[in-house]
Amino acid sequence: MKRNLDYEINYSEKASKVLKKLVKKDKLLVKNIFNVVKEISHNPHDCENLKGKFEGAKKIRKGNYRIIFDIDDETTPRINVLKIGKRSNIYKKH
């Protein structure tokens, strides 16, 4: 079910830890990650679907970083940001 409202954004503990580490190294990158997540909150269903162990999740890119999230349309429309990491290692562990 698609909605025209902005989706609420929820960051997992793993994603929050990555952002806390990144902010010490590259504040601009963290700001850009927040901005791209906010942008997709208008229509997250248009993002790329993932397969395999991330089946049911979606991804967006910001530079060398990937943001993996799922969508909850059941009660409150919500985006759950599950993982944030470099492309080279984000898909290795779930």
C-alpha positions as CSV (number, residue, x, y, z in Angstrom):
1,M,0.0,0.0,0.0
2,K,1.5,3.3,-1.1
3,R,0.8,6.5,0.7
4,N,1.3,10.2,-0.2
5,L,2.5,11.1,3.3
6,D,6.1,11.4,4.3
7,Y,7.3,8.3,6.1
8,E,8.6,8.4,9.7
9,I,12.3,7.5,9.8
10,N,13.7,5.1,12.3
11,Y,17.5,4.2,12.6
12,S,18.5,0.8,14.0
13,E,21.1,0.6,16.7
14,K,23.7,-0.6,14.1
15,A,23.0,2.3,11.7
16,S,23.2,4.8,14.6
17,K,26.6,3.4,15.7
18,V,27.9,3.8,12.2
19,L,26.7,7.4,12.0
20,K,28.2,8.3,15.3
21,K,31.6,7.0,14.1
22,L,31.3,8.7,10.7
23,V,30.4,12.1,12.2
24,K,33.9,12.2,13.8
25,K,35.5,11.6,10.4
26,D,33.2,13.2,7.8
27,K,30.4,15.5,9.0
28,L,29.4,16.4,5.5
29,L,28.9,12.7,4.5
30,V,26.7,12.2,7.6
31,K,24.6,15.3,6.6
32,N,24.3,14.0,3.1
33,I,23.2,10.5,4.3
34,F,20.5,12.2,6.5
35,N,19.4,14.3,3.5
36,V,19.1,11.3,1.1
37,V,17.1,9.3,3.7
38,K,14.8,12.3,4.2
39,E,14.4,12.7,0.4
40,I,13.3,9.1,0.0
41,S,10.8,9.4,2.9
42,H,8.4,10.9,0.3
43,N,8.3,7.8,-1.8
44,P,10.6,4.9,-0.6
45,H,8.9,2.3,-2.8
46,D,10.8,3.6,-5.8
47,C,14.2,2.5,-4.4
48,E,16.0,-0.6,-5.5
49,N,14.9,-4.0,-4.0
50,L,17.5,-6.3,-2.6
51,K,17.8,-10.0,-3.0
52,G,19.3,-12.9,-1.0
53,K,19.8,-12.4,2.7
54,F,18.4,-8.9,2.4
55,E,15.2,-10.0,0.6
56,G,12.4,-7.6,1.4
57,A,14.8,-4.7,2.0
58,K,15.7,-1.8,-0.3
59,K,18.9,0.2,-0.8
60,I,20.0,3.7,-1.7
61,R,23.5,5.0,-2.5
62,K,25.4,8.0,-1.3
63,G,28.9,8.0,-2.7
64,N,30.6,4.8,-1.7
65,Y,28.1,4.2,1.0
66,R,24.9,2.1,0.9
67,I,21.9,2.6,3.1
68,I,19.8,-0.6,3.6
69,F,16.2,-0.1,4.8
70,D,12.8,-1.7,5.0
71,I,9.4,-0.1,4.8
72,D,6.6,-0.6,7.3
73,D,3.2,0.4,5.9
74,E,1.1,-1.5,8.5
75,T,0.3,1.2,11.1
76,T,2.4,4.4,11.0
77,P,4.2,4.7,7.6
78,R,7.8,4.1,8.6
79,I,11.2,3.6,7.0
80,N,13.5,1.5,9.2
81,V,17.2,2.2,8.3
82,L,18.8,-1.2,9.1
83,K,22.4,-0.7,8.0
84,I,24.8,2.0,6.7
85,G,28.2,1.1,5.3
86,K,30.7,1.1,2.5
87,R,29.7,-0.9,-0.5
88,S,32.8,-3.1,-0.1
89,N,31.6,-4.6,3.2
90,I,27.9,-3.8,3.9
91,Y,26.6,-7.0,2.3
92,K,29.0,-9.3,4.1
93,K,27.2,-9.5,7.5
94,H,23.5,-9.1,8.3
